């Protein structure tokens, strides 16, 4: 779980540095609480990362990635959505 991510500028190199600092094995699925166009712009050019929101998380994405990274605010959103499923 990642507490927060506040980059200085919206640059792919900041997202790459974040993934390098985390124990990401090969492919990472990053789960955000809500759509974030700036964060998406940072991650979309990384070949080993994919950004999804908590309400669009699915089994195919989870099984296709070796590392699952939840932003802290995405955990309660995910729990609320799938509590009764």
C-alpha positions as CSV (number, residue, x, y, z in Angstrom):
1,X,0.0,0.0,0.0
2,X,1.3,3.4,-0.9
3,X,0.4,6.3,1.4
4,X,0.4,9.0,-1.2
5,X,2.2,10.2,-4.3
6,X,2.6,13.9,-4.9
7,X,5.2,14.5,-7.7
8,X,6.8,17.8,-8.2
9,X,5.9,17.7,-11.9
10,X,3.7,15.5,-14.1
11,X,6.5,13.5,-15.7
12,X,6.8,9.8,-16.5
13,X,10.3,9.7,-14.9
14,X,8.7,10.4,-11.5
15,X,6.4,7.5,-11.8
16,X,9.3,5.3,-13.0
17,X,11.3,6.4,-9.9
18,X,8.4,5.5,-7.7
19,X,8.1,2.0,-9.2
20,X,11.9,1.6,-8.9
21,X,11.7,2.5,-5.2
22,X,9.0,-0.1,-4.5
23,X,9.6,-3.9,-4.6
24,X,8.0,-4.3,-8.0
25,X,9.0,-7.6,-9.5
26,X,8.0,-7.2,-13.2
27,X,4.6,-5.8,-13.9
28,X,2.7,-3.5,-11.5
29,X,-1.0,-2.8,-11.3
30,X,-1.6,0.5,-9.5
31,X,-5.0,1.0,-8.0
32,X,-6.2,4.6,-7.5
33,X,-9.4,5.6,-5.6
34,X,-10.7,7.7,-8.5
35,X,-9.7,8.7,-12.0
36,X,-6.7,10.9,-12.0
37,X,-5.7,12.2,-15.5
38,X,-2.3,13.5,-14.3
39,X,-1.3,10.3,-12.7
40,X,-2.5,8.4,-15.8
41,X,-0.3,10.6,-18.0
42,X,2.6,9.7,-15.8
43,X,2.0,5.9,-15.9
44,X,0.7,5.2,-19.4
45,X,4.1,5.2,-21.1
46,X,5.6,2.8,-18.6
47,X,5.7,-0.7,-20.1
48,X,5.7,-2.4,-16.7
49,X,2.8,-0.5,-15.1
50,X,-0.9,0.0,-15.5
51,X,-3.2,2.3,-13.6
52,X,-6.8,1.4,-12.8
53,X,-9.4,2.8,-10.4
54,X,-10.8,0.8,-7.5
55,X,-14.2,0.4,-9.2
56,X,-12.7,-0.9,-12.4
57,X,-10.4,-3.4,-10.9
58,X,-11.0,-6.9,-12.3
59,X,-9.7,-10.4,-12.1
60,X,-7.9,-10.3,-15.5
61,X,-5.9,-7.3,-14.5
62,X,-5.0,-8.7,-11.1
63,X,-3.9,-12.1,-12.5
64,X,-1.9,-10.4,-15.3
65,X,0.4,-8.4,-13.0
66,X,2.9,-9.7,-10.5
67,X,2.6,-6.7,-8.2
68,X,-0.5,-4.9,-6.9
69,X,0.0,-1.4,-5.5
70,X,-3.0,0.2,-3.8
71,X,-2.9,4.0,-3.1
72,X,-4.1,4.4,0.5
73,X,-7.4,6.0,-0.4
74,X,-8.2,3.2,-2.8
75,X,-8.5,0.6,-0.1
76,X,-11.7,1.9,1.5
77,X,-13.2,2.5,-1.9
78,X,-12.4,-1.1,-2.9
79,X,-13.8,-2.5,0.4
80,X,-17.0,-0.5,0.1
81,X,-17.5,-1.6,-3.5
82,X,-16.9,-5.3,-3.0
83,X,-18.2,-5.7,0.6
84,X,-21.4,-7.4,-0.4
85,X,-20.1,-9.1,-3.6
